[in-house]
């Protein structure tokens, strides 16, 4: 997984201010989205898990097409087919990928 502020700015037609705003929103919101996924797994609530994974995937897709986007999709698909154990097994991977993405965003914000 590779993310860069420059690539995001390019995706947004060169609008660096919008890129910074989207990153700030993501950094503020992603912990709640990850927590919603974890709570849904812990409760065994497949419908809530599907919605939470879909919401996170939609948010992450703004920034990167692989890594956490693919893992969130896999969790969403596991929830759709009532395979909560599979979703639980993917949770650690998702957390690592999201944490790496957020760390890259924070580094870019400090240097940019």
Helices and strands as residue ranges (DSSP letters): H 5-11, H 16-43, H 46-61, H 68-80, H 84-111
